[in-house]
Amino acid sequence: MGHIATDDRFAALVEAHAPVRQIGTGYIFTEGPLWHPQEQTLLFSDMPGDVRRQYVPGQGVRELARPSNKGNGMTYDADLNLLVCEHATSSVVRLGRDGSRTVLASHFEGRELNSPNDIVMRRDGAIFFTDPTYGRMEHFGVPRPLQMGFQGVYMLPPGHQPGQEPVLVSDRYMFSQPNGLCLSPCEKFIWVNDTDQANIRKFDLGADGRLQNGRIFASGIREDLRRGVPDGMKSDKDGNIYVTAPGGIWVYDFHGMKLGEIQLPEMAANLHWGDSDWGTLYICAETSVYAVRTQTQGKMEAFMTAQPAAVKPPETSPAQSADVQPQAALAPITGARTALILQDLQNDVMIAGGAFAGTGSPDHATAQNVVANARRLAEAARAKGVMVIHVWMVCEEGHPHLAQHCELMRGLKGENALVRGTWGVAPAAGLEPQPGDLVVEKMLMSAWETSRLESYLRHGGRDTIINTGAWTNMSVEHTARTGADKGFHMIVPEDACSTMNADWHRASIDYAMQNVATVTRTDAVIAALR
């Protein structure tokens, strides 16, 4: 079955003749596909059949729950508990890994929700869901009178307690039947489609989680001769939007230009990326579930990098500083989607005898054991298919045209530091590039500006960055902040970073980077690599 390109860029996302595999069939109407990042299995629901099933690659499909309260959209939370929109109960529920069932939300302003339909979770723990009326209709739900009088989009904010009412984040009367929704990779935008209006709206996501500046992203997603309507919707790692539509899945770029169509033999209902590299699109389509390999990966959703709370981070060894704070545990890190940055680990920056030795940086690098830790990370990363990138500050002799507007730049020139061809610009012993590694040169503190870093990452399909180097509170922090703004998941193993003293390091690690990166340690990263 050939897919349809309406823009040349579609070829970089889906091959024209990528096969459509049927992985299960014989159901009534499938929905809510969801890939488990650790078990490497797919969940999906059959609403009319009131069943939830699991696909295990190589083994087939098995039944997990009957009845299932006619569950529809699903996602995982940070602890890999299952969040389900139940049509039959008009509730959003959490199904714990211990078998518990907790109703998170069922009422708004004292009235029952219509029937929660689709659901996503932001990295900060906020949960968004749509609430059309389909679950109160014959076949897809349980027929019963409506109580709400409108169909909206809701949020369960971070810290929400079970039973508390959700926050209405949309206009009450903007939508007829809000259905699929998805967040952008940077999570600054959210898309919501309306099945009845056959369109998609794009919103800015306010600091309070409310949908702002709504505008039509795509319209007219309905045809007389081909079955299919806007229903399930997902974003890939670059912010392209994939939505169910006539004939299968329609693909739009970030700005709403249609790129092409993934053709399916049945009407599509929902979709989700899966497999170890998140490169296979699993599609629920009426009576069957299909799989299509893509040349991209899904947007990094919160649960993809979440670690269950029961899994504890490595304990601090006696040799480590007593003031080291507990660090975040890590979910498995997929090598094919990850890059390791080794930044400014150069002789002048942090080795005795270098241009900046007088700052105390060699002593702090030794205390942190940063060279050995960075080397261990690099060796483990190469073995797991992680892209290894050395980022070096390199200046020409005499530092021509290097602006002297700040102390950092004045110091570079005044100390005649990091000059091409000198010992000072070379990497610290043990951190030399190996075959297959990439080297990026820069002229500023940030790894992003004046370098090819982002091109390597985007072209290589990487959306997770292990961020190491010197100095913690300068280059490493600057790179983490910008990377987070660009939509990358930033991981900072703090014992593979160093600066001029422990106080500056801890200020950056314990405060500045907590909001933009997952702060952890070298051993935890190595253990999580797969």
N, C-alpha and C positions, 0 to 999 in steps of 0.2 A: 504494500500500500504506500503510494507516494504522498509525501507531505507537501504543503503548498507554501512557497516563499513569495511574499509580496514586497520584500525589501532584501537587498543583498546581505544584510547583517544576519538574517535568519540562519544562513548556512553555518555561522559560527556557533549557533546554539543547538540546532538539530539537523542531522544529516537528512538529505532529501528522501532517502529510502531506509531510514532507520527502522528496523523491524518492530512491529507491535506484538509483544508476546502475551498470550492469555495465560494467566497463572491460576485462575479459578473461575468457575462458571456454575450456573444452575441456581442462582439466587433470585430474589424478587426485585430488590432495588438497593444497590450498594452505595455506601457513603462513608465519609470520615476517615480516609486512609491515614495512617500514622506509623512512622518507622521508629523502632526502639534502638537507640544508639549503642546499647551494650549487648542486648540479646540478638540484634541483627535480624529482627522479625518485623512483620507488618501486621498491624491491627486494622480491621475495617468492620463497619456495621452493615446490617441489613435491616433497615427500619421496619418495613412492612412485616418482615419475618420475625422481628423482635429478637434478633440474634446478634452477638458480637463474635467475630471470628479472627483467627490468627493464621497468617501465611508464614511458614518456615521454609526458607529456600532449601531445595533438595528433598524436602519431606512432604510438602503440600499444605493443604488448608485443614485446620481443625476448629471445632467449636469451642468457645471459651465461656460464653454466658448466654443462658436462655431462661427466663426472659431478660431483656436488657433495658427495659423501660423505653424502648424505641429510640435508643441513643443515636445521635447524629454526629455533629462535629466533635473532634477530640484533639487534645494536645497533652503534653506532659508538663508538670511543674518542675522546679529546680531540684526536687528530690526524686524525680521520675515517678511520682504518683500520677495516675491518670485523671485528667479533667474531661468530663463528658457533658455535652448538652443533651438533656433528656427531653424528648418530645412528650412522652406520656405523663411526666410529672411537672412539666414547665420549670425545670430546675437546672442549675449548673451544679454538678456534684464532683467530689473528689473521691476516687477509689484508691485507697492506700495500698501500698505493696504488702501490708500486713492483712489485707482482706477487708479493711474497714470501709464504710461508706459514709461520707459527710456531705450534707447539703450546704453548699456555699451561698447560694442565692436562689430564691423562689418567688419573691414578692417585691413590688415597687409601689410606694405610697399606699401600702396596705392591700394591694390587689395582686392577684397572681400574674406573673409574667405570661406572655402569649405562649411561646415555645422556643427557648434558646436554641440556636441553630448552628452557628459556626463560632470558633473560639481561637484566640491567639494569646500568648503571654509575652510581655515585654521583658527585657533583661533585668529590670528593677523589680520584677514580680507582679506588676500590674497586669490584670487579665481583662481583655476586651471580648465582648460577645454580641452577636446580633440577635434580634428577637422578633422574627416574622410570625405569621399565624399558621404555618403549614402543619405544625404538630397538633393542631386542633381540627384537622381535616381527616376525613376517611382515608384509609390506606396508609398515609404517611404518619399518622398519629392516632389520637383518641378523640373522636368528635365530642365537643363540649362548648358551651357558650364562652365568648371572649369577655374578659374583664377590663382590659387596659384601654381600649379606644384609640390606640396609636401603636406604631411599630418603630422601635428605635434601636440605638446602639448604646451599650452599657459598659461600665468599667467596675471591676473590683480592685480598688487601689492597693498599693503595697501596705501590708499590715491589716488588710481586711480580715475580719473575724467571721466564722461561719454563722449564717443567719442574719447578718447585717444586710440592709438593703443596698443594692448596687447604686452607682452614680450614673445618671443619664448623661451621656457625653455628646449626644446629637440633638438637633432640633426635633421636636416631637412629631412634626408633620412633614418633614422633608422626604421620608421614604414611604413607599407603598409596601414593599416586601424586602427589607434589607436582608441580605443573605451572606455571601462570602465576604471575607475581609482579610487583609494582610498588611504587615508592617514593612516599611522600606528597610534596607540593610542598615542605614544609620538610625532608624527608628524615630526620625523626625517627621515622617509622613505616614499616613495610613490610607489605604484604599478600601472602599466599601461598595459592593455592587448591589443592585436592586433588580431582582428577577422580574418583577412586574413591569418596571419602567425600562428594562432591557438596557441598562447603562451601568457605568462605573464612575464613582466620584472619588476625587483625591482631596485629602485634607491635610493641613498642617496639624501636627499634634502638639497641643499646648503643654506648658509645664505642668498644668493640673490634670492632664490627660484628656481634656476636652477637644472635640473636633472643631477646627477653625478654618476659615477661608475655604469653604467647600467650593469645588468647581468640577464641571463635567470633564472626566478624563477620557471616556469613550462612550459612544451611544450607538443605538441601532443594532444591538447584538441580538438579532432575531431575524429569521428568514421563514418564508412560507414553505419552501421546498426541502429544507433540511432541518431535522429536529435538533434542539439544543438551545439552552438559555443560560444567562449568567447565573452561576451557582457557586461551586468551589473556586477558590482563587489563591494563588501563591506568587511570591516574588523569588527570582533567582538572586545570586550573590551580587549581581551588578544592578539590581533594581528593575529588571525587565519583568513584566506582569504576564502571568499565564492564567487564563480564565476559561471555564467551560463555556461552550458556545455552539452554534450550529456546525455540525460535522465533526466536532471533537474539542480541541483546545486552541483558542486564539492567543497569540503572543503579541504583546505591545512593548515598546521601549518605555523608558522612565517618563517620557513626556507625552505618551499617548499615541504614538504613531504605530500602526499595525505592522508587524514584521512578517507574520506568517501563521500557518495553521498546522497543528498536529492532527492528522486524520485518524479517526477511530471507527470501528465497525458498529458501535452502539453509541447512544447518547451519553455523554460524559456528565458525571454528577460532582466529582471532587477529585483532588489530586494531592500528592505529597512526594517530595524527593526521598530516596532511601539508598541502601547499600552502604558499604564501608566508606566509600568516597562521596556519598550523597550525590551521585551522578545519574541515578536511575529515577525516572518519573513514574510513580505508581498511580494509576488512574482507576477510580471506581466508575463504572459505566453500566448503569441499569443492572443486567443480570450477571455481569462478569467483572473481573478485575484484570487490568492490563499493565504491562511494564514496557517502557520505552527508554533506551539509553540516550542521554543527552551529552552534549559537549560542554556543558556548564554544570554548576551545582546549585542547590537550593540556598536561599538566604539562611545565614546562621541564626537559627532560632534559639531562644534561651535554653531550652532543655538539651540541645545538642552538645553544649559544653558544661552542662550541670552534672554534679556528682551527688549521688544519694547521700543523705545526711548520715546514714549508718556507716558509710565508708569514711574512716578517719584519715586526716592528713598525717604524713610521717612525723613522728615525734622529734623534738629538738634533741640532738645528740649532746653529750656533756661538753664536747669541744666547742659547741656553738655559744655565742654570747647569751648571757642570762636574760638580756632585755629584749631578745627577739620575740616579736608578737606572734601568736598563732596565725597561720596563713591559710588561705582558701584551698580546699581540696579540689582536685581536678577530675573531670570526666575524661574518658579516652580522647586522645588527640590524634586525628587522622593525618598521617604524614603527607598524603597527596594534596591536602588543603592547607598545609602549614609551611611557614618560612621561619628560619632562625636568623636573627640579625646579630652580628658581632660588631659592635660599633665603637670606634675610637680606641680599641684595645691596642694601642701603638706605643712604642718606646717613649717618645717624648711626653705622652700623656700620663703614663702610670708606672714607669720603670725607673729604678734608681739610675741616676746619670742622665735622665731625660731633661728636656727643657723646663718641665714643670715639677721637677722633683722637690723643689723648695716649698711647694704647697702642702706637702704631706700625702699626696696621692699614692706614692709607692708604698708607704706604710699601711694605708687603708686597703689598698689592693691586696697586700700580703695578708692582712687580718681577715679579709673576706675570702681569701683563697680563690680569687676571681679567675686567674689564669687556668688553674686546674679545673675549676667548675665549668668554665666556658668550654674548655677542651673536651670534657666529658659530655657536655651537651651536644657539641658538634659531632662527636663520634656516634652518639646514639641517634642523632637526627639523620645523619647520612644513611645509617642502617635502616631507617624507617621511611626513606623517601622524602624527607623534609628538605626543602630548598634552603641551602646555607648561603647567606649573603654577608660578606665582609664590607662594612661601611667605613671608609677612611677619610679623614680630613687631609687633603693634599694641597699644598701651596707651591707656587713657583718661587725660584730664587729671588730674594729681595721683596717678596710679597707685593708685586706690582698691583696697583689699583685696589688693594684691600682696604676698605673703608676703616677709618680709625674713630668711629663714632661711639664705641663702647669699650669697656675694659677688656672684654674677651678678645676683641680684634686687636686692640693695642698690645695685649700680651703676646698674641701670636707673632706679631711683627717684632716687638721689642725683644723677645727671646729667640728670634730667628727659628721658630719652631715649625715642625711638620713640613719641611722642605723636600720636594720631590728628589729622590735619589740618595737621601741621607739615611743614617742609621735611625734617627729619631722618627722618621715617617713609617718605618717598617713595623710589621705586627710584632707583638711580644712573642718571645720564643715559645713554641708549642702551639701557637695560633695561626700558623701560616696556612694560606689557602691550599686545599687539596683538590685533586682532579674532580671536576664537576661543580665545585664551588663557584660563586659569582663574586666579583669585586665591584663595588660602587664607590666612586670618588665624589666628595662634596666640598663646598667652600664655606658652609655655614654650620651652625650648631645642629640644626635639624637634619635628620637623615633624608627627609622628603625633598627639600628644596635643592635645586642645582644638581640633582642626581637622577639616575635611571631607576631608582628603587621601585616606584609605583608601577612603572611599565613592566618590570620583571614580575611583580606580584600579580598584577591584573592578567597579563598574558599567560602566566603560569597557573592561573586558577586558584590562587591562595587567598584565603580570607581570615586566616589565623596567623598571628605573628608572635613568636617567642622573642622578647626584646631584652637584649643584654648589652653590657658595655660600660664605658666610662665617659663622662661622669654621670652618676645617678641623677642628680638634681639638675643637670643641664641637658646633655644630648639624649640620655635615656628618657627622661621625663618629657622633654619636648617632643620626641618621636612618639611616645605613648599617647600624648594628648592629641596630636594631629592624626595619628592612626585611628584613634577612637572616633574622631570627627568624620573620618573618611569611611567609617563603617567596618573597620577591621576589629576582630577580637584580639585584644592585646594581652599577652601573658608575660609577666615580669618575674623571673626567678631572682629574688633580691640578692642571693648569695653569688650570683654571676654578674653583679654590678658593683661598682665602687666609685668613690669620689674623693674629696680631700680630707674628710674626717667623718667619724661615725655620726655626729650630730646632724650634719647636712644630709647624710644618707638616710637616716631615720626620719627626718622631717619629710623628705620626698616620698619614701616608702609608706610611712604610716599615715600620711595625710594627703599629700598632693595626688598620688597615683591611685588611691583607693577608689576614686570615682570614675576612673578612665581605664583601669586595667584589672586583670585578675593577678593579684600579687601572691607569689608562692615561693617554692625553693627548687633547687636543681634536681634533687632526688625525686620530688613529686612530678616534675615534668618528664623526667626519664621514665618513671613508672607508668605514666599515662600515654606515652607514645605508642602508636600501633601502626 
